[in-house]
Amino acid sequence: MTTIKDSVHDHIEVEGAAEALLDTPEMQRLRRIKQLGTVQLVYPSANHTRFEHSLGVYHLASRALSHLGIEGDAAAHVEAAALLHDVGHGPYSHNIEDVTHRHTGKYHDDVAGLVTSGNVGETLEEEGLDPKRVADLIAGDGEFGQLVSGELDVDRMDYLVRDAHHTGVPYGTIDHERLIRELAFVDGELVLAEGNVQTAESLLLARALMNPTVYQHHVARISKAMLRRASEQLLTEPDISADGLRRMDDYDLLVALRLTPSTSEFAERLATRNLYKRAVWAEIPDVPDSVIDADHETKAAFEREIADRADVATDSVILDVSSRPSMTESSSRVMVNGEIRQLERESPLVQALRTAQEQQWRLGVYAPRGETDRVGRAAADVLGLDIDGALVSEVRRNLNTTLDEFE
């Protein structure tokens, strides 16, 4: 048994197959991937890693399994899946996942290849576990897969608490101990036991509050968009493949960006926090559906047209369109009067939070300082935006305070 001191859960005891998996290169690589990517440019202490988070998910999975009375072979497979659930993450976590997915068709949880072969697969087999079964659990398949990937999974419980702890933002602080104690399987579904509507609401509320404050903070979005653009450019180089990019860590990617002439400026800007600024920051009612639902090629065409109209270089325009608001946690299942019900049927908070999400949604167009006015006006014209609601650069320029200090 190995005991590890954790900043969130205090002491975590790791044993069995999970202990053997810790020292595989695939797990150790997660030490070099930040949990929140570029969010550290907003919250300097947000330097925790996917390795720490994976340990936390393993710990909570073990606690949940013990509470549920699941032992032996089944528990060992779930614990291995919990520890390995993020082993497929690319550099900077989710920040460039859209880029690699377009080229490979794989997201970070498509880990069958990593888990069923190589060091991880061999270690699992040596420990008497079935690698394919572990991969299926990571994908959320089967009854116990819900603990690893689902509306009430231990992954969500750990990252909310951990991200709140390391950013210093208290909104993600949830009572994960109560959540674990109240978990139950009913007719093969993972639910919260009777009397826990408010417990489910706490998970929903924490995610809803962390989203605009941390995950979708405008500086985090700008830096993420810049990193995404640089990574797209990197993939045009002959010696960089999408599969190779997925297996890099944060340091590998930053070095590759610095050493490649076409991406070195982006690398320098990110390293020195010399970020693009907002030329447009538009609310959802001011953005046509055709823009919100545009595919990658259409967005790239918009960027070129905006750059041409503003008479700036194409790399000076980045269009950042968020996905439509969604709330996975609203489908969490709770027991009410002896029957399984989805939280959205029982909680008046759900609709209020959906409304808040709609109001918080923003489309961004980013450009270097000094070019935001031209780019903003061109973008409003090209995209068909409400120009008064969308443009921010003119207002910011006329303020008698240095807003950039708060960005």
Order of alpha helices (4+ residues) and beta strands (2+ residues): beta-beta-alpha-alpha-alpha-alpha-alpha-alpha-alpha-alpha-alpha-alpha-alpha-beta-beta-alpha-alpha-alpha-alpha-alpha-beta-alpha-alpha-beta-beta-beta-alpha-alpha-beta-alpha-alpha-alpha
